Amino acid sequence: MADLCREFGISRKTGYKWAQRFLDGGVPNLVDRLRVPHVLPHAVASEAVDAIVAVRRRFPTWGAKKIEAYLERERPSVSWPARSTIAEILKRRGLIEPKRPRRRTVPSTQPLASATAPNVVWCTDFKGKFRVDRRYCHPLTITDANTRFLLRTEPLAGERIEASRVVFESAFREYGLPLRMRSDNGTPFASTGIGGLSILSVWWIKLGILPERIEPGHPEQNGRHERMHRTLKAETASPPSADWEAQRVALEQWRREFNEVRPHEALSMATPASRYSPSVRVYPEHIGDPEYPEHFDVRRVKTTGAISMRDQSVSLGSVLAREYIGLEPTAEGIWQLWFGPIHRGRLTELGRKKFQLQKTLSP
């Protein structure tokens, strides 16, 4: 046997194996055998597979991590498979499409680092637009940056100040006031006027809310909100509903699911509703004017958007029309311009009753 195995280049163990197979069944028994075990002790039960698939079909955008957290929370007595096994089950059933690799930028820590507690920073934006019953729908969304709690997903016919203010006032009355409101540089949140203020952000300031605007072309500074928008579009607008009321119902149902059902990875798989609590700053029945220190020169802007300085008219823009601004004297012929707690620019006297207004570009 040793000489024979040496001649064919195999071990004696292999030689004895094939010899025994020949003795047991002759030439027909000299074939390779499958190594698949007859019994799989760690196989996932069909009931568990069906439950995993059912959750995925109910929530088509959920991955293995969310499905694992959801099942463990809803049915804690069941021994569910590992997250990697859940992902493999979804892959085998054709419920996961491979993602194309893409280049990623280095994440920014500013200005999101200020959202240290609920209601410190709220984020707002419009989720693009899409057609519903021959009209464009512009969902206005508001979230709490700390807990990801979704306060509003309201479909509007346009990105106008009047309709937007109604949505914000409704949210303020239900959840109280945040300290800051973060947005992009588009209407109605900002304008090309002094300091980028808009009528909406002027109202926020009078309520004691400081507007924050991300840098133009840097949506990653409001990344948490943008990520929510991607899921909102996939689950409520691809495709949109047949009519306006159905779209409103779909957005509201999705908002409740997002807050109360969907596990959130950034919250250790908890739900936003379990972490959020309303603000202690309630919406006032009367909105007062900004207050300024005693040494400020307080002026009321005319309906034309201008103030008078030594019988000369200095235009501040229509956004501040009929609002009270504060002029802080800092040197001879130089005043710092404030609206509430926010610096708006510098006013310099050039002589012969001429003034130059150097505006602050952002809040």
URSUL-V710370 format. One record per residue. OMEGA is omega in whole degrees, -180 to 180 (999 if undefined). Layout:
BEGIN
omega=OMEGA
omega=OMEGA
END
This chain:
BEGIN
omega=180
omega=179
omega=-179
omega=180
omega=179
omega=-180
omega=-178
omega=175
omega=177
omega=178
omega=178
omega=178
omega=178
omega=179
omega=179
omega=180
omega=-179
omega=177
omega=180
omega=179
omega=178
omega=179
omega=-178
omega=-174
omega=179
omega=-177
omega=-180
omega=-178
omega=-178
omega=179
omega=175
omega=-180
omega=178
omega=-180
omega=-180
omega=-180
omega=179
omega=-179
omega=177
omega=-175
omega=-177
omega=180
omega=-180
omega=-180
omega=-178
omega=178
omega=179
omega=177
omega=180
omega=180
omega=179
omega=180
omega=-180
omega=179
omega=179
omega=180
omega=178
omega=179
omega=-171
omega=-178
omega=-179
omega=175
omega=-176
omega=-177
omega=180
omega=179
omega=179
omega=-179
omega=-179
omega=-179
omega=179
omega=179
omega=-176
omega=-178
omega=-175
omega=-178
omega=-178
omega=176
omega=-175
omega=180
omega=-180
omega=-178
omega=180
omega=178
omega=177
omega=178
omega=180
omega=177
omega=179
omega=-180
omega=-180
omega=-180
omega=180
omega=-178
omega=177
omega=176
omega=179
omega=-179
omega=176
omega=179
omega=179
omega=179
omega=-178
omega=177
omega=178
omega=-179
omega=179
omega=178
omega=-179
omega=-1
omega=-175
omega=-177
omega=-178
omega=-178
omega=-173
omega=-178
omega=177
omega=175
omega=171
omega=179
omega=167
omega=178
omega=-179
omega=177
omega=171
omega=178
omega=175
omega=176
omega=176
omega=-175
omega=173
omega=178
omega=175
omega=176
omega=176
omega=178
omega=179
omega=180
omega=174
omega=-176
omega=177
omega=177
omega=170
omega=-172
omega=-176
omega=-174
omega=-176
omega=-180
omega=-177
omega=-174
omega=-179
omega=168
omega=-171
omega=178
omega=179
omega=-179
omega=179
omega=-178
omega=-176
omega=-174
omega=-174
omega=-179
omega=180
omega=-179
omega=178
omega=180
omega=-180
omega=180
omega=177
omega=179
omega=179
omega=-180
omega=-178
omega=-171
omega=-178
omega=-174
omega=172
omega=174
omega=-178
omega=176
omega=-177
omega=-179
omega=172
omega=-175
omega=-180
omega=175
omega=1
omega=-174
omega=-177
omega=179
omega=177
omega=-179
omega=-175
omega=179
omega=-178
omega=-178
omega=171
omega=178
omega=180
omega=-179
omega=173
omega=177
omega=177
omega=-178
omega=179
omega=175
omega=-178
omega=179
omega=180
omega=177
omega=173
omega=178
omega=178
omega=179
omega=178
omega=180
omega=-180
omega=179
omega=180
omega=177
omega=172
omega=-169
omega=-179
omega=-180
omega=180
omega=179
omega=177
omega=180
omega=-179
omega=179
omega=179
omega=-180
omega=-177
omega=-172
omega=-179
omega=-175
omega=180
omega=5
omega=177
omega=180
omega=-175
omega=-180
omega=-172
omega=-178
omega=177
omega=177
omega=177
omega=179
omega=-180
omega=179
omega=-179
omega=177
omega=179
omega=178
omega=180
omega=177
omega=179
omega=-177
omega=-167
omega=-175
omega=-171
omega=173
omega=-177
omega=-176
omega=-178
omega=179
omega=-177
omega=177
omega=172
omega=177
omega=178
omega=-179
omega=-179
omega=-178
omega=-173
omega=172
omega=-177
omega=-180
omega=176
omega=179
omega=-175
omega=179
omega=-176
omega=176
omega=177
omega=-180
omega=-178
omega=177
omega=178
omega=177
omega=-176
omega=176
omega=-174
omega=-177
omega=177
omega=170
omega=-175
omega=180
omega=173
omega=-179
omega=-180
omega=178
omega=177
omega=-179
omega=-177
omega=172
omega=180
omega=176
omega=-179
omega=178
omega=176
omega=-179
omega=177
omega=-176
omega=176
omega=-180
omega=-175
omega=-178
omega=-178
omega=-180
omega=178
omega=175
omega=179
omega=178
omega=-180
omega=177
omega=-179
omega=178
omega=-179
omega=178
omega=180
omega=178
omega=-180
omega=178
omega=172
omega=-175
omega=-179
omega=165
omega=-172
omega=-178
omega=-173
omega=178
omega=-175
omega=-180
omega=-180
omega=-180
omega=-176
omega=176
omega=-177
omega=-177
omega=-179
omega=176
omega=175
omega=-177
omega=176
omega=179
omega=176
omega=-172
omega=168
omega=-171
omega=-174
omega=178
omega=999
END
